[in-house]
Amino acid sequence: MSAEPPDAVPAAPPGDTPTGATDATPVALARYRVLVPHLYEGVTLKAAAASSGVPYRTAQRWLAAYKRDGLLGLARAGRSDKGRRRLPEELIAFIEGLALKPPRPTIAKIHRQAVGVAAQRGQPKPAPPWSREFR
């Protein structure tokens, strides 16, 4: 007979303790706890998700990720573009130079000039600061 009470929730899946645990581990464990009733207690996934307040489709994605990659599959994935800039360094330097020149031009004027320079050099056009990318 097991030493755990019947309603105890395993802290982590047996034999699936993450090596190299990161700050994402609490998120993965929280997601795992939503799946535990389905995985070990025979509760339907829909009922387990509803009792945890998680949408059923989200629980389906978590279950698929858990089956594919284990507990690490439930951790949030980092951004693939983290630390990379979308504009060339020389265009960034040009924009910064414009912004620091007295009298300080408006953001719209800086953007218009940066778009012109980018077009001349065949570089990607900078998005305007009022676009959704900056919110």
N, C-alpha and C positions, 0 to 999 in steps of 0.2 A: 504494500500500500504506500502511496506517495505521502511525503511529509507536508506537501502543500495542501491548504484547504481547497475544496473543489472550485471555489469561486475566485481563486488567486489568478492573476494575470501574469504570465511570464514577462520578466523585464526585457528579455531579448530572446529571439528564437534560439532553440537549442543548437549549439554549434555554429551560430551565426553572429558572434560578437565581432563588430567591425574592427579591423586592424587599421591603424592610422585614423582613429576617430577624429572628427573635426567638430566645429561648432554646429554643423548640420545634424549631428547625432540626436539632439533633443527633438528636432523636427521628425527625423526618421522614426524615433521611438514613439512619438505621439501618433504618427500615421500607422505604425505597427499595432498599437493598442486598439485602434479602430478595427483592424483586421482580425485580431485575436479571436473574438467570438466566432467568426466565420471559419477560421483555420482550425481551431481546436475544440470548439464546442458544438459544432453542427448547426449553428445559426445561419440563416440565409444571409448573403451579402447585403441584400436590400434592408433587412431588419437590423443588421449590425451598423450599417451606415445611418439609418434613420435614428437609432438610439444614440448615436454619437453626434447627430446634427450635421452630418457630412452628406453632400449630394451623392446619389447612387452612382452617377457616372464618374465622379471623382474617386469613389471607392473602387470602381472597376479598374481605373487607371493605376491606382496604388497597388491593387492585387496583381495586375499584370507586371508591374515593375518589380514587385517583391518576388514573384515567381521567376522572373528573368534574371535579376541581379541580387536577390537577397535583401538584407537590411540596407545595404548601401544604395540599392535602387530606390529606396524611399526618401533618401536625402535629396535636398534641392541641388540641382545641377548649377554650376557656376556659369556665368556668361562666357561665351566663346570669344567675344570681342573685348573682354575686360583689359584695360590698359592700353588699348590701341586707339589711335586717333584716326578719324576718317579723312582728314585733310592733310595735305603735305605740310611739313614743318615750315617751309618757306612762305606758304600762304598764311599760316598761323602767325608767323613773325610779322608779315605785312599787316594783318588785321590788328595785332597788338600795337604796332607802330602808329597806325591811324588812330586808335583809341587813346593813345597817350599824348597825341599832338595837341597843343593848345591853339586856338580854342577847341575844346572837345567837340567833335562832330556827333550828330545823332546816330543812334544805332542803325536807323534805316539808311543813312548816307554811307556808313561804314559797310553795310551789307551790299549796297549797290556797287560801290567801288571794288569790293572783294569779288563779287560775281563777275565784274568786267575783267579783272586781272586773271581770275581762274579761267575764263573763257579764252583769253589771249594765250594762255599757257597750256590749254588743253587739259586742265585739271578738273576734278569734280567740283560742281557748284556748291558753295556752302548754303545750308538751309537757313532761312531767315530765323532770327531769334524769337519771333512771335509764333513760330510754327509749333506743332505738337511735339516735336523732338525735344523741346526745351521745357516742357511742362512736367 
